[in-house]
Amino acid sequence: MKKFLLLIGLAISSPSFSQNNSFSKDLFQTYDNYKEKTLNKRRIKHNDLQPLIEKLRVDKDFEIRTLGRSVEGREISMISIGTGKTNVLFWSQMHGNEPTATMALFDIFNYLKKNKALLKNIKLHFIPMLNPDGAERYTRRNALYIDINRDAVRLQSPESRILKSARDSLKADFGFNLHDQSIYYNAVRTPKPATISFLAPAFNYEKDINTTRGNAMKIIVQMNQVLQEFAPGQAGRYNDDFEPRAFGDNIQKWGTSTILVESGGYPNDTEKQFIRKLNYIILLTAIKSISDQSYKKINTRDYEKIPKNDRKLFDLKVNNLSFEYLGKKYTVDLGINTVERDNKKHTDFYNIGRIEDLGDLSTYYGYKTIDASDLVFKSGETYPKIVDKKNLEKMNFDQLVKKGYTAVAIDSIPKNTDFTHYPINIVDIRHMSIQKNKMPKPPLRLGADPTFLLYRGNEVVYAIINGFVYDVEKGKNYIKNGVIK
Ligand SMILES: [Zn+2]
């Protein structure tokens, strides 16, 4: 019995875990020394990366190769470092609007400049931004409108051929397939966002586990252990149904242990800068594990313990909201999202609120939640006077909202404008018309603009404008932008 207890003790304080633990804590604490500060927003472009890649040439240990060009002729490079025999390939942003890991790769380059001991047994190869044309427009697909992740077999896109030939020429031992997923994914049956989701993709319909796939699972278990230190409960595991057209599944099949990392959401991290830091930490953890082979001690069965991904989050959830319609009272929960819309140059965005769902949403969660059980719902009113555009900025929006106004009508709006930086909606008087004899509609409709007020007595407690919350009681205004109607 004593011997048995001793064995358990050894397992708990196994050197691989405690070493990873201090390694990751150190990465967390020293991160600002290595963060690539020129990249600080998600909508990064090829032009932002090229000077950084050029600068790496100063360090003779980095080897930079042009692998080819995108459909529109943008150069796609591979950055390699290390002298070991184990080849590890990382590729990011195969989907143009999934840039979180790309930012983290440049942090990792800064780290590797100063910390080369990690590279003794391995050689690392990085292809940042595999889809620069998609990044330019901030779209998933490339300039041919092809989803590169469904082109692993047909190889019609130059970007797909570049990735395939990089994998084949290196015969990479490990591959890291770096993506972003919807911020509305959560760890199943919890309100926690799936800030990072993992997958060791299947290589056949039977979902067999061979050594290649098993090693990917082991690395994931270690990455997840470290992730739990900084974002407890915020990991998800992707469905492993075999997708015969996808790169992850095929690269696994071709004999490279393939790890899919998906960056999701984190509260109040719109630009995903904390999630980028988590990427930095878990990817360096994986690099260390491959280098010192500590992953070999992990049991693949622990992979199954990572909770599954689900999609049950909204930006805002309003519970138990009652309203009247045709003389009767109804109570519903509301699921509201503030969807991003890009500006013309895809360098920034504004948000459009939408009622995504309503009814019994008791199995759903929100990044923010309001309980409206003892509050009274009212649709907002438009301020009764038409305002001169020039006088708009002088208005006291706080007072307007407290009086129950959620929109202002102004005399002229520049063409093609559909949002305003003011924390209120704007109505264009040219589009105001009186509609008669129409069947009334319920005040809350699917897909509609979530703008309304919640009262206690005569006081506005919450104003919801364009899906954003103004917590009037606490004086906290989270309204990022209004819409123009
Ligand atoms: Zn993706």
Boltz pocket constraint, residues with backbone or C-beta under 6 A from the ligand:
constraints:
  - pocket:
      binder: B
      contacts: [[A, 94], [A, 95], [A, 98], [A, 178], [A, 179], [A, 180]]
      max_distance: 6.0
